[in-house]
């Protein structure tokens, strides 16, 4: 695709301005349409005189170029709309054919630029998502990594512990090792138990707090048991596989 775009640029003089838009210039238009450049400039100036906003909107932008003698000469760059306004004033079959080819080149190059823009957006998005995942992992590790689970739940307030449970679930979901999961469940239960037991009987919310903590202690104790059973089942299946292999090997030796 790069070679094709280079061919467009060489044949039609298409370029991309600082805003990422496809543009061309009056010199190229005059050259390809077989017009005198001064006549093309005159026509453009007539447009601007009639509609001054064309300059501010970027349809036609006055610039300078250096001619063969090294002298600065006036020229206009133009966007797609400016180009269309200009060439629609040209007549003849050759002009019609060239306008078709030129406009098609504009469209194809614009599509390529949009494709590149979208690819760039996708790349940046992917990088941001990666950074977001790393940041999220750091947050989770700061609460629960390196055996912090006990202290996190032991010293959390009643108002914040439900939020901590939610991110603890996220943390657990990222752990594949069932033995590590079991230990984390144990740490959570230990932390919540110590938190519950430290609530003074004089606390106005003593009963609701202790009841709520007890409920979650019970629930996570069940999850711990479920994790242990799963781990035990996995060990049994592993042993069965070893026994099968050994039986097959013995059968082959007999």
C-alpha positions in Angstrom: 0.0 0.0 0.0 2.9 2.4 0.7 4.2 2.1 -2.9 0.7 2.8 -4.3 0.5 6.0 -2.2 3.9 7.1 -3.3 2.8 6.7 -6.9 -0.2 9.0 -6.1 2.1 11.6 -4.6 4.4 11.5 -7.6 1.7 11.5 -10.2 -0.8 14.0 -8.6 1.3 15.9 -6.1 -0.8 14.9 -3.1 0.6 15.6 0.3 -0.6 15.5 3.9 -0.7 18.8 5.9 0.0 19.2 9.6 -3.6 18.5 10.4 -3.4 15.1 8.7 -5.6 16.2 5.7 -4.9 15.4 2.1 -3.9 18.5 0.1 -2.5 19.6 -3.2 -1.4 22.9 -4.7 -2.3 25.3 -7.6 1.0 24.6 -9.4 0.3 20.9 -9.7 -3.3 21.6 -10.8 -2.1 24.0 -13.5 0.5 21.5 -14.7 -1.9 18.5 -15.0 -4.8 20.5 -16.5 -2.4 22.3 -19.0 -3.3 25.7 -17.6 -1.2 28.8 -17.0 -0.5 29.0 -13.4 -1.3 32.7 -13.3 -4.8 31.8 -14.7 -5.3 29.3 -11.9 -4.2 31.8 -9.3 -6.6 34.3 -10.8 -9.5 31.9 -10.5 -8.7 31.0 -6.9 -8.4 34.7 -6.0 -11.8 35.2 -7.5 -13.2 32.5 -5.2 -11.6 34.1 -2.2 -12.9 37.6 -3.1 -16.4 36.2 -3.3 -16.1 34.0 -0.2 -13.3 35.2 2.1 -13.9 32.4 4.6 -12.3 29.9 2.2 -8.9 31.0 3.4 -9.7 30.6 7.1 -11.4 27.2 6.6 -8.3 25.9 4.7 -9.9 25.5 1.3 -7.2 27.7 -0.2 -4.0 28.7 1.7 -1.6 31.2 0.2 2.0 30.1 0.3 5.3 30.7 -1.6 7.4 28.4 -3.7 10.8 28.9 -5.3 10.9 28.8 -9.1 13.7 27.6 -11.4 15.4 31.0 -11.1 15.4 30.9 -7.3 12.7 33.5 -7.0 9.8 33.2 -4.6 6.4 32.9 -6.3 2.8 32.9 -5.1 1.0 29.6 -4.9 -2.1 28.2 -3.1 -2.4 24.8 -1.3 -5.9 23.5 -1.3 -7.9 20.8 0.4 -10.4 18.4 -1.2 -13.2 20.9 -1.2 -11.0 23.7 -2.6 -9.8 21.3 -5.3 -13.3 20.4 -6.3 -14.4 24.0 -6.5 -11.5 24.8 -8.8 -11.6 21.9 -11.2 -15.4 22.1 -11.6 -14.7 25.3 -13.5 -12.6 23.4 -16.0 -14.2 22.0 -19.1 -13.5 19.3 -21.7 -13.3 15.6 -21.8 -9.7 15.5 -20.8 -10.5 17.7 -17.8 -13.4 15.4 -16.8 -11.2 12.2 -17.1 -8.4 13.8 -15.1 -10.8 15.1 -12.4 -12.2 11.6 -12.0 -8.7 10.2 -11.5 -7.5 13.0 -9.3 -10.6 12.8 -7.1 -10.2 9.0 -6.8 -6.6 9.5 -5.7 -7.8 12.0 -3.1 -10.3 9.5 -1.7 -8.0 6.5 -1.7 -5.2 8.4 0.1 -7.7 9.8 2.6 -8.9 6.2 3.3 -5.3 5.2 3.8 -4.8 8.0 6.3 -7.9 7.1 8.1 -6.7 3.5 8.3 -3.4 4.6 9.7 -5.1 6.8 12.2 -7.4 4.0 13.4 -4.4 1.6 13.7 -2.6 4.2 15.8 -5.7 4.6 18.0 -5.9 0.8 18.4 -2.2 0.6 19.4 -2.6 3.4 21.9 -5.7 1.7 23.3 -3.9 -1.6 23.7 -1.0 0.0 25.5 -3.4 1.9 27.8 -5.3 -1.4 28.5 -2.0 -3.0 29.3 -1.0 -0.2 31.6 -4.4 -0.3 33.2 -4.1 -4.0 33.9 -0.6 -3.5 35.5 -1.9 -0.7 37.6 -4.9 -2.8 38.7 -2.6 -5.7 39.6 -0.4 -3.3 41.7 -3.6 -2.1 43.6 -4.6 -5.7 44.3 -1.1 -6.7 45.4 -1.0 -3.7 47.7 -4.0 -5.1 49.6 -3.5 -8.8 49.4 -0.1 -9.7 48.0 2.7 -11.0 50.2 0.4 -12.3 52.9 -1.3 -8.9 53.5 -4.8 -10.3 53.3 -5.0 -10.9 57.1 -4.0 -7.4 58.1 -6.1 -5.8 55.3 -9.3 -7.4 56.7 -8.3 -7.3 60.3 -7.9 -3.5 60.4 -10.5 -2.4 57.7 -13.5 -0.5 58.9 -17.0 -1.9 58.7 -17.9 0.6 56.0 -15.1 -0.4 53.6 -14.9 -4.1 54.1 -17.6 -5.0 51.5 -15.6 -3.0 48.9 -12.5 -4.9 49.9 -14.4 -8.2 49.4 -15.3 -7.2 45.8 -11.6 -6.6 44.9 -10.6 -9.7 46.8 -12.8 -11.7 44.5 -11.0 -10.0 41.6 -7.7 -10.9 43.2 -8.7 -14.5 43.7 -9.9 -14.9 40.1 -6.4 -14.1 38.9 -4.9 -17.0 41.0 -4.8 -20.4 39.3 -3.0 -22.4 41.9 -5.7 -23.9 44.2 -3.3 -24.3 47.1 -2.6 -20.5 47.0 -6.3 -19.8 46.7 -6.9 -22.0 49.8 -4.3 -20.0 51.8 -5.8 -16.7 50.7 -9.3 -17.8 51.8 -7.8 -18.8 55.2 -6.1 -15.4 55.6 -9.3 -13.6 54.8 -11.3 -15.7 57.3 -8.6 -15.1 59.9 -8.5 -11.3 59.3 -12.3 -11.0 59.4 -12.5 -13.1 62.5 -10.0 -10.9 64.3 -11.9 -7.8 63.1 -15.2 -9.2 64.4 -13.7 -10.2 67.8 -12.3 -6.8 68.3 -15.7 -5.0 68.1 -16.5 -3.7 71.6 -19.8 -4.8 73.0 -20.6 -1.1 73.6 -20.6 -0.4 69.9 -24.2 0.7 68.9 -23.8 -1.4 65.7 -22.4 -4.4 67.6 -25.0 -7.0 66.5 -25.4 -5.9 62.9 -21.6 -5.8 62.5 -20.8 -9.1 64.2 -23.7 -10.8 62.3 -22.5 -9.5 58.9 -18.9 -10.5 59.6 -20.0 -13.9 60.8 -22.0 -14.5 57.6 -19.0 -13.7 55.4 -16.7 -15.7 57.6 -19.0 -18.7 57.1 -19.2 -18.1 53.3 -15.5 -17.9 52.7 -14.9 -20.9 55.0 -17.1 -22.8 52.6 -15.2 -21.5 49.6 -11.9 -22.5 51.3 -13.4 -26.0 51.8 -14.5 -26.1 48.2 -11.0 -25.1 47.1 -9.4 -27.8 49.3 -11.7 -30.5 47.9 -10.9 -29.4 44.3 -7.2 -29.5 45.2 -7.6 -33.0 46.7 -9.5 -34.2 43.6 -6.8 -32.9 41.3 -4.1 -34.7 43.3 -6.1 -37.9 43.1 -6.5 -37.6 39.3 -2.8 -37.0 39.0 -2.0 -40.1 41.0 -4.4 -42.1 38.9 -2.6 -40.9 35.7 0.8 -42.0 37.2 -0.6 -45.4 38.1 -2.0 -45.9 34.5 1.4 -45.0 33.0 3.2 -47.4 35.4 0.8 -50.3 34.6 1.3 -49.7 30.8 5.1 -49.7 31.3 4.9 -53.0 33.3 2.7 -54.6 30.8 5.2 -53.8 28.1 8.0 -55.4 30.0 6.2 -58.7 30.7 
